[in-house]
Amino acid sequence: MYPQAYIDYLAHFHGTRDYFECHEVLEEYWKDTDPENRQSPWVFLIQMAVGFYHHRQENFKGAKKLVNRCLLFLDYPDTDLTPLGIDEQRLETLLREELQLVQSLMPYKSPLIPLKDEALQQLVYDRCKEWDVMFGEPSPSEDAIVYKHKLRNQ
């Protein structure tokens, strides 16, 4: 029912906490399925991961910009994340809390995307288990995850 790229995105978001990889895996899927649609939920999810990536690096300006963009996306009349198994109201609350943290220059906290589909959550748990990572653990602090894009380009 769900694309494997989406399950992998969620496993990275909740398990490895590798938001750069979230971006990579879902961007490839979006470009293969709906590249002209900038209002795609895939773009929203990519931007959300990048917003948390910036916050974890203490790039508050970049994080604020992306979190605001995500909140605007949720305000669009046609937005419906229900087919993705996401609880939109709880996600909006999470993003508003994230915006407050960013605006207050507070440290990053590892979030969980509120999933309301138990079958999807099980798929994500299983994927994390395959990768030998724990679902919902706090973000690792090693540079290889926190600054992945910078280290990749070296």
C-alpha positions in Angstrom: 0.0 0.0 0.0 2.9 2.4 0.8 5.9 2.9 -1.5 9.1 1.4 -0.2 10.8 4.8 -0.5 8.3 6.2 2.0 8.8 3.3 4.4 12.6 3.9 4.1 12.1 7.6 4.6 10.2 6.9 7.8 12.8 4.4 9.0 15.5 6.9 8.5 13.4 9.7 10.2 12.5 7.6 13.2 15.4 5.1 13.3 18.8 6.2 11.9 17.8 9.9 12.3 19.6 10.5 9.0 17.5 13.4 7.7 19.9 13.9 4.8 19.1 10.3 3.7 15.4 11.0 4.2 15.8 13.7 1.6 17.7 11.6 -0.8 15.4 8.5 -0.8 12.2 10.5 -1.0 13.5 13.0 -3.6 14.4 10.2 -5.9 10.9 8.7 -5.5 9.2 12.1 -6.0 11.2 12.8 -9.2 10.3 9.4 -10.6 6.5 9.7 -9.8 5.5 13.4 -9.7 8.4 15.7 -10.5 6.3 18.7 -11.7 4.2 18.9 -8.6 5.8 21.2 -6.0 2.7 20.8 -3.8 3.3 17.0 -3.6 3.2 15.5 -0.1 6.6 14.0 -1.0 8.1 17.5 -1.3 6.5 18.4 2.1 8.1 15.4 3.7 11.5 16.2 2.2 11.3 19.8 3.4 10.3 18.7 6.9 13.3 16.4 7.1 15.6 19.1 5.9 14.1 21.5 8.4 15.0 19.1 11.3 18.4 18.6 9.7 19.1 22.3 9.8 17.9 22.6 13.4 20.1 19.8 14.6 23.1 21.7 13.1 21.9 24.9 14.8 21.1 26.5 11.5 18.1 28.3 13.0 17.5 30.5 10.0 17.3 27.6 7.6 15.2 25.5 10.0 12.7 28.4 10.5 12.3 28.9 6.8 11.6 25.2 6.1 9.3 24.7 9.1 7.3 27.7 8.1 7.0 26.3 4.6 5.8 23.0 6.0 3.1 24.8 8.1 2.0 26.7 5.0 1.7 23.4 3.1 -0.6 22.0 5.9 -2.8 25.1 5.5 -3.4 24.5 1.8 -7.1 23.4 1.2 -6.1 20.3 -0.8 -3.6 19.0 1.7 -4.5 15.5 2.8 -1.8 13.4 4.5 -4.3 10.7 5.5 -3.4 8.4 2.6 0.1 8.4 4.0 -1.0 7.2 7.4 -0.1 10.5 9.1 -2.2 12.3 11.8 -2.2 15.8 10.3 -3.5 17.6 13.4 -0.7 16.1 15.6 1.8 16.8 12.9 0.8 20.4 12.8 1.2 20.6 16.6 4.6 19.0 16.3 5.7 21.6 13.6 4.3 24.5 15.6 6.3 23.3 18.7 9.4 22.9 16.4 8.9 26.5 15.1 8.9 27.7 18.7 12.1 25.8 19.5 13.8 27.2 16.4 12.6 30.8 17.0 13.8 30.6 20.6 17.2 29.2 19.5 16.6 26.1 21.6 18.4 22.8 21.1 17.1 20.2 18.6 14.9 17.4 20.0 14.4 14.2 18.0 10.8 14.2 16.7 8.4 11.4 15.8 6.1 11.8 12.9 2.6 11.0 14.3 1.5 7.9 12.4 -2.0 6.7 12.8 -1.8 3.6 10.7 -0.6 0.8 12.9 0.3 -1.4 9.9 2.6 1.4 8.5 4.2 1.8 11.9 4.9 -2.0 12.0 6.5 -1.8 8.5 8.7 1.0 9.8 9.6 -0.9 13.0 10.5 -3.9 10.8 12.6 -1.8 8.5 14.5 -0.3 11.5 15.1 -3.8 12.8 16.5 -4.9 9.4 18.9 -2.0 9.6 19.7 -2.8 13.2 18.6 0.6 14.5 16.1 1.4 17.2 12.8 3.1 16.3 12.4 6.4 18.3 15.8 6.7 19.8 17.3 10.2 20.1 19.4 11.4 17.3 23.1 10.4 17.3 25.5 13.3 17.6 28.3 12.1 15.4 29.4 14.4 12.6 28.7 11.6 10.0 25.0 12.1 10.6 24.8 15.7 11.7 26.9 17.1 8.9 26.4 14.4 6.3 26.1 16.8 3.3 29.3 18.7 4.1 31.3 15.5 4.7 29.9 13.9 1.5 31.3 16.8 -0.6 34.8 16.5 0.8 
